[in-house]
Amino acid sequence: MKIIAVIERPAVVRQILDHLGLPAVAPSLRAPPDLAGGQAADHTHAWSYEPVFDDLPIPDPMLG
């Protein structure tokens, strides 16, 4: 795959996106909303830990 053309004019890009039924404006990036009843920082999160043992041999799936 190779690039054969570049469309740089914003008005043309908007016209193409409108024709395709796609949004012409990028969505705003923001954090997810707070949990109901308070700030997100007020709620504790359960953390978990699973150790990774890198020195164990990797089983060969071809051996069964």
GIRAVEN-V733848 format. One record per residue. N is the residue number from 1. RES is the residue in one letter. SS is DSSP state (h for helix, s for strand, l for the rest). D_LAST is the distance of its C-alpha to the last C-alpha in whole Angstrom. Layout:
n->N res->RES ss->SS d_last->D_LAST
n->N res->RES ss->SS d_last->D_LAST
//
This chain:
n->1 res->M ss->l d_last->40
n->2 res->K ss->l d_last->44
n->3 res->I ss->l d_last->46
n->4 res->I ss->l d_last->49
n->5 res->A ss->l d_last->52
n->6 res->V ss->l d_last->52
n->7 res->I ss->l d_last->54
n->8 res->E ss->l d_last->56
n->9 res->R ss->l d_last->59
n->10 res->P ss->h d_last->58
n->11 res->A ss->h d_last->60
n->12 res->V ss->h d_last->58
n->13 res->V ss->h d_last->55
n->14 res->R ss->h d_last->56
n->15 res->Q ss->h d_last->57
n->16 res->I ss->h d_last->54
n->17 res->L ss->h d_last->52
n->18 res->D ss->h d_last->55
n->19 res->H ss->h d_last->55
n->20 res->L ss->h d_last->51
n->21 res->G ss->l d_last->51
n->22 res->L ss->l d_last->49
n->23 res->P ss->l d_last->51
n->24 res->A ss->l d_last->53
n->25 res->V ss->l d_last->53
n->26 res->A ss->l d_last->50
n->27 res->P ss->l d_last->49
n->28 res->S ss->l d_last->50
n->29 res->L ss->l d_last->48
n->30 res->R ss->l d_last->48
n->31 res->A ss->l d_last->46
n->32 res->P ss->l d_last->45
n->33 res->P ss->l d_last->48
n->34 res->D ss->l d_last->49
n->35 res->L ss->l d_last->47
n->36 res->A ss->l d_last->50
n->37 res->G ss->l d_last->53
n->38 res->G ss->l d_last->52
n->39 res->Q ss->l d_last->51
n->40 res->A ss->h d_last->47
n->41 res->A ss->h d_last->48
n->42 res->D ss->h d_last->49
n->43 res->H ss->l d_last->46
n->44 res->T ss->l d_last->43
n->45 res->H ss->l d_last->40
n->46 res->A ss->l d_last->37
n->47 res->W ss->l d_last->35
n->48 res->S ss->l d_last->31
n->49 res->Y ss->l d_last->29
n->50 res->E ss->l d_last->26
n->51 res->P ss->l d_last->25
n->52 res->V ss->l d_last->23
n->53 res->F ss->l d_last->22
n->54 res->D ss->l d_last->21
n->55 res->D ss->l d_last->21
n->56 res->L ss->l d_last->17
n->57 res->P ss->l d_last->15
n->58 res->I ss->l d_last->13
n->59 res->P ss->l d_last->9
n->60 res->D ss->l d_last->7
n->61 res->P ss->h d_last->6
n->62 res->M ss->h d_last->6
n->63 res->L ss->h d_last->4
n->64 res->G ss->l d_last->0
//
